[in-house]
């Protein structure tokens, strides 16, 4: 069909019945290269993938999601949204904005779809099959979906995707480190492929276990709204019975909870959980309040309504699956995000995350990833040597002459900009013993404080803004600058760690697929891989090998006299997520 080789860029869009109908009957697609465009079927897309293995250029995860729904899982992609966020930071990434930024056009007044009126008469024929208007912008109607109105328009939209990828590659080539940024662009695009698969496949979850866990916190499933109100009042009473007689307080109001605590002789500046934990032995009400809060979180966020909305069936086995939307980047430092509570699932609910019959989970959690990443990106020889230890904080503590806990607080404080309190004295020791790493953080802080944007090791733009000097006081300006400094130094480490994690994850995705295994959860620095029992040992081995492969490909070459930074993971093979040892 096309004269393409493995890894060549090929524009791809999926029309009605595909993107709209998840690859159902009548699904059509259009593909484009630099020399040709064509309308094709999804079967032909699958054939191109199998025979040629191109790098599919897509406008967003919606296209790859349609492929996954149609049973097509591609190896490589160039996700225009993912690369745009890498180049320009932020979250906004519609086709019109992507094209405008690449072509030096203002994004302040991007074309908008407006209903026809006396002054705005739309002539569909005037635009023909050209997605670009007379001012060089993407036509708003096309970006809103008019590209799918005909095969000719779909082909033009696929060609525009290909052209956009070429422009993005040109910007990467002109960067200070084109090889590194191109590698990041490809990894970020592969992460969006993984996100499409995570959203489709879901996290294995046993409905009966989940319902039993919910019931243990909030009681039986309510029969009506009125019944739910009765059950809610009963939960409140478990706390209020410890209050003085005739006391009535709204436990969902922090201010009223402070007043309630004051009535029993406990004065607090706020009602944060950690503060209440320290007071749990002061009065039975505090213990009851802590238990109530846990139940309230389950009732409002992870209760029966959550179960009904987000847990469906696996189409092949009928087993429960918790599904949410996934994104490869949070728009800031670049961490993966998920909806449906997948990234904040309470620890107690992990008991419902159970592998299918004949399957197990391989759970892998990166160890002390932030200080190891800092050692790598800063090129600090002494910190790189410390990474050789299984517990990196132990050699740091020896070097500083403090206990391990203090060393950990000092290292984390340096990365988060916390320079006072516990560990502050040890922080001065860090500056003496690991000057290269500390200066890396300080330089990021200084840059951020004056409002200059940063780029992570992998090249992601981290936007910084400045307060309007006319709107705030001098004191507030200094406070805002300090906050930007803390954010900047942390983003340089967290952003690089996110890039490394995603490279590891997409490497695992590729390597374990032949074993029938799939990643079902990416949680901060943790992977959960669902694998057939007979492949468990091989899957676990591959997960660790992929970490070493990712480290070799991603980590900077060590400076003279420094060992490579060691990355490690805690691996376990389990049947239930709750069985993992933290």
C-alpha angles and dihedrals in degrees: 000000000000131000096238133140133209110298097012115142114255121177114229133187128168119215135205113328089029112056090018098037101032095248095312129151112320095022112160133185139192126213130192140186131175092279108029146026130197143173110239141172123249088250088060090050088054090050092051089050093050097044103035109015097212125182102254115221109214132176092225146335089282089080096049089044089058090050092052091049088053091052096256118129114183126201101218137031143169104215108198093203093050093049092045091055090048092052100039107018125219129079108269108101113150117152093257093054093045092053094043095053093049092050098045094250123147115259093198094091107024114175112272131201107250129182113251116264139152091295099033114055114170117213107189091192092057093068093047111177097325113111092195121080128217092271093055096255128126107260109254092225091056093050088049092056108281088120087078095059094095140007089249092056092046089053091050090049091052090049090051089051089054092048090049091052090051090053091048090050088051091055090049091050090053093052124104091257109024096171093053094044093047090051089051092048090054093046092048090050091050088050088059088053088053090048091054089052093046090052091049100041100040131198115291108251129172107226095202093051091046092051091048091051092049091048091051089061106034106017130241124345109277117245096212143353090270090051090049090054090052092050090048091053090049090055091049091051091060086069101033093054087073092054125093114281117283092014115146119183135162104240090199092064114081090204093054092045089055088051091049091051090048089056090060093046101263117125117194134170091218140356101241115152096243091054093050090047089063090054100045093111093051096078137354089242092067093055090047091048092053091050090047092053092053091050092045092054090052092046096049102033110017102026135113094296090054090049092050094046103045108026117083137151133282103243093224104041105018090231118144120271128190107214132189139154116274132204128190092218136034089210093248120063092352107255120157115256136195138189130218090062093286092139096045103039107153115249091242091057091059087081088074094054098095130164118242120262108286091017136093138188125249104207118196125181121186113235120232091335099171099059091042090052090048090053090051101045096040095047092225105167096200093049090047089055090051089055090068088076119086087230104041094191093063097067089040089054091050091050092050096041094236136110120275095254092055092047091052092050090049094050094046090043091055091054095045096041096246102146100162135063126027111011096020092117090048088051089066087054089053090055090054098043101033103029096153094055093044092048089051088058094042092051090053090049094050092049093049094046092063091048099254115147119246133214123214122229089268092049104258113152112236108198122223125191134190130224118247105258090213093059103048139042125258089253091053091048090055090047092051091048091051090050090051089050092053091046093048097051091047094046091055090059099034092045093051090045090052091051092049092047092052092048088053092047096050090046089054089047091057099041101046097045094088088058091057090249125134136188108247101176139026108190116177099290097351133094126199113197121191109213139167110263093242090057096046098104093045091046093051091049091050093049090058093043089052090055091055091045091050091048091051092050098040110032118087116253107265118255119249112296095014125111118228113271111263119229120191140177137206105235128195137164110220141163095214129033091229089064091068115109113232 
